[in-house]
Amino acid sequence: MRIKAVLALAISAPSLVAASQPLQLQPSSKWVLDYAENSCRLVRLFGEGDNQTTLALESEAPGEMDMLVFGRPLSTFEEQVPARFVPVQAKPVMGRPARATDKGEPAVLFMRVDFASEKFIAAAQKEADDRKAHPGERPPPLNLAAEAMMKADRQDFASKVRGLEVDARPGRPVILETGSLAEPLAMFDKCSRDSLRDWGVDPALEDKIVRPVWAPEPPWKWFSSNDYPRDMAVRREESVVKARLLVDATGRVTKCTSLSHFKEAEFNQIVCKSFMRRGHFEPAELADGTKVPSYYVSRVVFRMAP
């Protein structure tokens, strides 16, 4: 799996409350795939009128996906909202309530969504724990055969999905009747792969990388409270910024693209400025040790202290 950095405040995740009176919403549009300039976006509407709810999946790089769900039925007083793909996902993923649309509708942002069985998620978590236990050591080379198995598991998981359950109001979850996500996910993955060429990254070369780009020190060290925009802090504005960095064969950052569901552009500018000035990496490598250009993905969370 690729190395990823997520700079965020850790919050314990509550368990999913059993549903008693779910609001079930049927699709009211087709899936729409948007080959955006800097990302791939897959969108579909569910329900009608006051209940209309939008599901949007977005990816800034292959293997990276976040999810935004918005609409009036998602209004909540909870600090975190659990969701799960039914019937295949037992443990929910946790989202953060927000208002990220022009209409100011209630929304829930899920910063990382994995289409994977519990076995593969557990394996990925073990890898992440091992990296945390040895922060100064570069992870061992990827097993490309195991990576292929993970991709197959991802597609199998998507094919078994029948809906998305979002528990914004405990006891009355919103269920989006998505049906199988196998075909939409395949379209989405093709878009992500095609986008690599637009960034100057060779997809065929990416398939051969066994050592992804690596940060010798935790990227959070490249940021401090001084990076929080003063005007935004006064207004208590918050944001989540995704950054995609292009890293050349010497480990130098050659380009940074920042993306956010939030509107405050100053956050995006600060993130890329910091990465370009302070970021330093070990480049990606092939099995024979050849160093090649690739990319690195990070998420930076700007959040006010309670």
PEBEL-V832956 format. One record per residue. SS is DSSP state (H for helix, E for strand, - for the rest). Layout:
ss=SS
ss=SS
//
This chain:
ss=-
ss=-
ss=-
ss=E
ss=E
ss=E
ss=E
ss=-
ss=-
ss=-
ss=-
ss=-
ss=-
ss=-
ss=-
ss=-
ss=-
ss=-
ss=-
ss=-
ss=-
ss=-
ss=E
ss=E
ss=E
ss=-
ss=E
ss=-
ss=-
ss=-
ss=-
ss=E
ss=E
ss=E
ss=E
ss=-
ss=-
ss=-
ss=-
ss=E
ss=E
ss=E
ss=E
ss=E
ss=E
ss=E
ss=-
ss=-
ss=H
ss=H
ss=H
ss=-
ss=E
ss=E
ss=E
ss=E
ss=E
ss=E
ss=E
ss=-
ss=-
ss=-
ss=-
ss=-
ss=-
ss=E
ss=E
ss=E
ss=E
ss=E
ss=E
ss=H
ss=H
ss=H
ss=-
ss=-
ss=-
ss=-
ss=-
ss=-
ss=E
ss=E
ss=E
ss=E
ss=E
ss=E
ss=-
ss=-
ss=-
ss=-
ss=-
ss=-
ss=E
ss=E
ss=E
ss=E
ss=E
ss=E
ss=-
ss=-
ss=-
ss=-
ss=-
ss=-
ss=-
ss=-
ss=E
ss=E
ss=E
ss=E
ss=-
ss=-
ss=-
ss=-
ss=-
ss=-
ss=-
ss=H
ss=H
ss=H
ss=H
ss=H
ss=H
ss=H
ss=H
ss=H
ss=H
ss=H
ss=H
ss=H
ss=H
ss=H
ss=H
ss=-
ss=-
ss=-
ss=-
ss=-
ss=-
ss=-
ss=-
ss=-
ss=-
ss=H
ss=H
ss=H
ss=H
ss=H
ss=H
ss=H
ss=H
ss=H
ss=H
ss=H
ss=H
ss=H
ss=H
ss=H
ss=H
ss=H
ss=-
ss=-
ss=E
ss=E
ss=E
ss=E
ss=-
ss=-
ss=-
ss=-
ss=-
ss=-
ss=-
ss=E
ss=E
ss=E
ss=-
ss=-
ss=-
ss=-
ss=-
ss=H
ss=H
ss=H
ss=H
ss=H
ss=H
ss=H
ss=H
ss=H
ss=H
ss=H
ss=H
ss=H
ss=H
ss=H
ss=H
ss=H
ss=H
ss=-
ss=-
ss=-
ss=H
ss=H
ss=H
ss=H
ss=-
ss=-
ss=E
ss=E
ss=E
ss=-
ss=-
ss=E
ss=-
ss=-
ss=-
ss=-
ss=H
ss=H
ss=H
ss=H
ss=-
ss=-
ss=H
ss=H
ss=H
ss=-
ss=-
ss=H
ss=H
ss=H
ss=H
ss=H
ss=-
ss=-
ss=-
ss=-
ss=E
ss=E
ss=E
ss=E
ss=E
ss=E
ss=E
ss=E
ss=E
ss=-
ss=-
ss=-
ss=-
ss=-
ss=E
ss=E
ss=E
ss=E
ss=E
ss=E
ss=E
ss=-
ss=-
ss=-
ss=-
ss=-
ss=H
ss=H
ss=H
ss=H
ss=H
ss=H
ss=H
ss=H
ss=H
ss=H
ss=H
ss=H
ss=H
ss=H
ss=-
ss=-
ss=-
ss=E
ss=-
ss=E
ss=E
ss=E
ss=-
ss=-
ss=-
ss=-
ss=E
ss=E
ss=-
ss=E
ss=E
ss=E
ss=E
ss=E
ss=E
ss=E
ss=E
ss=E
ss=-
ss=-
ss=-
ss=-
//
